[in-house]
Amino acid sequence: MDAGIYDTIKILGCLVILSAIAAIWFKQHQGTAIYAKFKAFTTILILLAGIIIYIGVQSNYSAIMIAALTFCLAGDILLTRKKLFIYGLLSFMAANIWFTIAFVSIHGFSFKIFPLSVLAIIYFLLFIYLRRSLNRYLIPIIIYSCIIIIMTWQASALLYNERSIPAFSIAAGSFLFLFSDLILALNKFKKTFKVAEILILSFYWIAIFAFTLAGIYLS
């Protein structure tokens, strides 16, 4: 890629950090309206980085990543309103499907059973713990869980094919995304705790930015 594009990505990375810190700060201090703006702005910056990377490398991976990040942005906006939770969940379902397609585009679909088994056990235990609290969200949460299990499975399976920067970035990002969702589920459906929002947002943005930056190496 052109050196100017690298410099632009670095600047966007700094802006992502500053915007994410602002979003988390306002969330912690009840600045709901300003938090919603910074939350969307942070994801917009990451999406912009994805577009610039695509311009530089013209890869299928980066093109698909733009679609995934667009649905993430929609989900971020929708989830700032509690009554729109189900629509935000649907947006993130779509985002995770696009993430999965992007990961599969690198080496094809993986059928490695071990990572799938571990992920399935984790989500089964979480489901047992939360099932009485899910109420009308039971079916959507089950469907979403299946989608994110497949996404994380395919991301982590990349390490079976290669030990490279993009493989590690995608695998690490997928687990951060997973942890973000697990904490969100516990915080929403079981017991709220103040540090949850910091972990949810931090893990989420690091994850999708890691997915995006992996595109630099996948021309």
N, C-alpha and C positions, 0 to 999 in steps of 0.2 A: 504494500500500500504506500501511497504518497506520504512523505514526512508531514505535510500539512494536515493530513487526516489524523495521523497519530497525535499531533499536538492538539487538534480539536477534541479528540476523545479524552485526552488528559484533562483539558479544561472542563469538559462535561462531567468527568469523574469527580472533580473538585466541587462542581456545582451540585451534583447528586448528593455528596456528603453533607454539604451545607444545608440543602433543602430538606434532606432526611432528618437532620438534627433539629431543624426548625419545626418540622411536622411533629416529631416526637415530643418536643418541648411544649408546643401548644396543646397537644393531646393530653399531656400530663397536667397542664394548668388550665383545663376547661375552656380553652379557646377553640371551640368546636368549629366555627365557621372558617377561621384562619387555618386550622388544622386540615380541614377538607381541601382547601386550596393548595397547601404545600404538599399534601399527600398526592394529589393528582399531578402537581408540577414535578415532583420527584420522578414519578413513573414516565411522564412526558419526556423528561431529560434522558432517561434510559432508552425510551423508544427512539428519540432523536439520534442517540448514539448508534442504535441498531440500524437506522436508515443510512447514516454516514458510513458505517462499516460495510453495508450492502453496496453502496456506491463504489467503495474501494475494492471489494473482492468479488462482487457479482456471483455469490454462491447461492445454491438452493437453501442451504442451512440458514443463512442470514435473511433470505427472503421470507422463509417460513417463520423465523423469529419475529419479524415485524408483525405478522398476523397474530402471533401469540401475545406479544406485548400490547397490541391494540385491545385485545380482550382483557388483559390484565388492567389496563387503564379504565376500561368500562366497568370492570368489577370493583376497582378502587373507588370510583365515583358512586356506584350504587350502594356499596357497603357503608358509606358514611351516613346512610339513613336506615334505621333499623327495620322499617316497614318494607324496605326493598331488598332485604337480606337474601331471599330466595332468588331474585334476579341477579344479584351479585354472585351468588353461588353458581348459577348457570353460566355466567360469564367466565368464571374461573374454571369451570368444567371445560368450556371451549378452549381456554388458554392452555390447559394441561394437555388436551388432545393435540393442539398444534405443537406444543413443546415435545410431545412424544414423537410426532411425525418428524420434527427437526432432528431429534436424536437418532431415530431409525434411518434417516437419510444418510447418515455417516457410514455405517457398516451393515445396514440391514437389521431386521428384527432378530433379537437375541432370544434363545430358548433356555438360557442358563437357569436352572431351577433353584439353586441355593439363595440368591438374593430375593427371588420372588417369595420363597418360603419364609424368610426372615420378616419381610415386609407384611406378608399376610398374617403372621402371628402377632406382630405389633398392632395391626389394625383390628384384629379379632379381639385382643385383650382390651383395646380402647373401646370398642363397640360394647363389650360386656359391661364395662364400667359406666358408659354413658347412656345405655339403651333406655333407661327409665326417664331420662331427661330430654330425649330428642323429640318426643311427641310428633307433631305434624311434619317435622323435618326428617323423620326416620328414613323414608325411601330416598329422598334427594341426597342425604348424607351417605347412605350405602352406595349409591351410584357414584357420587363424587369420590368416595374412598377407593372404589375399584379403579377409577380413572387415574388417581394420583399414585396408586400402587403400581400400575402399569408404567406410568411416566418415570417414577423413581427406579423401577426395575430396569427399564431400558437405558436410563442414564448411568446407573451404577455398572451395568453390564458392559459399557464401553471400555472399562478398565481391563476386561478379559481380552480385548482385541489390541489395545495399545496402552503404553504408559507415557502419555504425552500431556502437554499443558492443557489443550482443550478437553481431553478425556477427564483429567483430574478436576478441571474447572466445572465441567458439567456434572460430574458425579457429586462433588462437594456441594454445588449449588442445589442439586436435587434433594439432598438430605437436609440442607438448611430450609428449603421450601417445605419439606415434609415436617420438620420440627416447628416451623412457623404455623402450619395448619393444625398440628397436634395441640400446640399451646392455645391457639385460637378456639379450638373445640372445647378444651378444658375450661377456658376462661368464660366462654359464652354459655355452655350447657351445664357446667358443674359448679365452679366457684371462681369468682373474679379475684384477681390479685394485681396490684398496681404495676408491678414490673412486667406483667404480661405484654402490655402494649409495646414496650420498648423491645422486647424479644421478638414479638410477632413482626413488627415493622422492620427491624434491623435485619433479621434472618431473611425476610421476604425480599427486600431490596438488594441485599448482597447476592441472593440466589439468582434473581432475574438479571442482574448486572453481570454476574459470572457467566450465565448462559449467553448473554449478548456479546461479551468480550471474547468468548471462545470462537466466535465467527471470524475474528482476525486471522486465526490460524487455519481456517477451513476454506481456503479459496478453491 
